[in-house]
Amino acid sequence: MECRKYLIIFLILVSNTVIAQSISKNALYLSQELNFGNYLGFNLGLNYDFNKRQSVKAGYDLNFRIPRSRPKDYSPDLFNSLIQGVKFPYEQMQTWQLTVGNIYNLRNDGSIRLKLSFGVGYTTFSEPKEWQESQDDHTGGNYTWENKNRYTTSLIINPKLEIPMTSNYGVSISPVLHLNREIFYYGISLGQLLLMD
């Protein structure tokens, strides 16, 4: 599990060649996005455009935030945490998702396009719970906790504006919403696309 997370982060950091306009009618590409909202994180997606009109995306979202359940007087022991590698408490949301949508060219040359996408996701939450005050100097802070996992399905709404800058590079910006019984996630994603074919 940890290895998969590091691989995903590595792919985001090393991928810098992007495409914004498909040369052929169909295009297969990776999307990489940073998420900013009530969580912070990133999204990786495998995208396929059909006839420059429809799109489908299989994606993975990983987002974090400071847990709302964290005691107000929580204090990490930075020195011991750096030496011993003790983990800090954070709330994590992972979503495997599948979205479909339509593509609308806002300019005749296709240099600016809008993708209106929606779909479903399988979401996992991991949240620190059962906080206990700690007297142990080696815990990494003044509290201990247990991570509790929850699972649910999500409705994904993700319109995206793609702006090709050259035939090999472009940028994207998109509002994103995840709706489920656990949380209402909202944010803005800034991304790029990596051509696969």
N, C-alpha and C positions, 0 to 999 in steps of 0.2 A: 504494500500500500504506500509506504513512504517512498520507495524507489519510483513508483509511478508519478508521484507528485513532483519529485525532483526532475524527472524526465520532461514533464510538461513545462516546468519553469525553464529548463535548459532550452527547449524548443522556442519558447518565446524570446529568450535573450539572444539566440544566435540567428534567428530568422530575420533578414533585413531586405530581402528581395521580394517585391510585391507587384501584383498586377491589378489594374483597376478596370481595364476594358478587355473583354475577351475578343480575340481575333476571329475565332470561329463562332458559330451559332451556339455551341455548347461549351461550357467551361467547367473544369474541376479545379478547386483551389482550397487552400487552408486559410482560415481567418484567425487572427490573433488580436485580442482586445483587452484593454485594461478597464476595469469597472470602478466607478466612483458613485457612491450613493449611501444608503443606510448600511451597506456593507462595502468593503474594499476587496478587490480581487481581480481575477482574469477569466477570460473565456477562450477556449480553443474550439474551432469548428471546421468540419469538412463540408464544403459547399459544392453544389452542382447546379448550374444554370441551364435551363432548357430553352433553346431558340431565343435567348435574350429576353424572355418574357416571364418565365416561371423559375422559381428556385426552391431548392430543398437543402436543409442544413441539419447535420447530426453534430451536436456540440456537447461540450463539457464546461461547466461553470464551477469555479472554486472561489469562495468569498469568506472573509473574516470580519469580525468586529469585537470590540470589548464587550464581554457579557454583561447584560443588564442586571444579572443576579449577583455580580461581584460586590462584596461588602465595601462600603464607602471608605473604611479604614484599611483596605488591602494595601500592602506595600511589598513589592518584590525585593528580595535580597540580591541585588545586581552582582555583587562580587562572587557569591557562591554559584549563582546561575551561570555566569560566564565560565567559571572554572569547571563545574560539574555538568553543565549542559542541561540543567533543569528547565522544563518547559514552562512557559508563561501561560496563564489561563486565557483562552479566547473562545469565542463562539464561531463555529464553522458551518457553512452551508454549501453542500455539493449538489449539483443538478446535472444529470444526463438528460439531454433534450433532443427533440426532433421537431423542426419547424418547417413550414411550407409558406410560400408567398408569391406575390406578383411583382414584376419589375416594371418600373415606369421611367422612361428616359425623359429627363427634364430639359435636355438639350438635344437637338437633332443628331449631333455627332456622338451621342452616348457618353460624353465626358462628365456628365453629372446625372446620377440615376438614383431613384428611390426604390427601396425594397420594402414592401409591406408584408411582414411575416408574423405568423402566430403558430403555436403548436403546444405540445405537452412535454412534461419533464418528470423524471423520478428524482425526488429531492431527499437528501439525508441531512439532518441537523445533528451536530454534536455540541453540547452546551455544558459548561461546568455547573455542577449542582452540589448540594450537601456540603457547603463550606463549613470547615471546622478550624477554629483558632489553633495555631501550632506554636509549641514551645521549642521545637527542634530547630537548631541553627542550620541544618543541612537540607531543609525543604525547599529553599529558594524563595521564601517569603513568610509572612506572618499567618498564612492560611494554607490549608490543604483542601482539596476538592476531588470530586468524582465526575468524570465526563459521562453524560447520559445521551444516548442516541435516540432519534425519532425519525420516522420515514413517512413520506406522503407523496402525492402526485401534485403537479403544478400546471397551471395554465401560463404559457409564455407569450407575451406580446412584445415584438421587437422590430419596429420600423427602423430602417437604416438608410442613411444618406452616404453614398459612395462618390468620391471625387477623384477620378484618375488624373494624375499629374504628368505621367508619361505612359508609354505602353508597358513599362515594367514597374511602375510605382504609383501608388495611390493611397489615400487615407479614407477613413470612414468615421462617422459619428452616429450614435444611435441611442435614443432612450430605450430603456428596457424595464419591463414589469414581470414579476413572478407572483402569481396569485395562488395561494393554497390555504388550507385550514390552519396552518401554523403561523404564517407571517405574510405581510405584504411587502415584497422587496421591490424597490425602485432605484433607478440609477441612470447614469450616462456612461456609455462605453466609447472609448477612443481606440481605433484599431487600424490594422493593415491586413493585406491579403497576399498569400503566397501561391503562385501558379503551380499546379501539379502536372499538367499535360502540355 
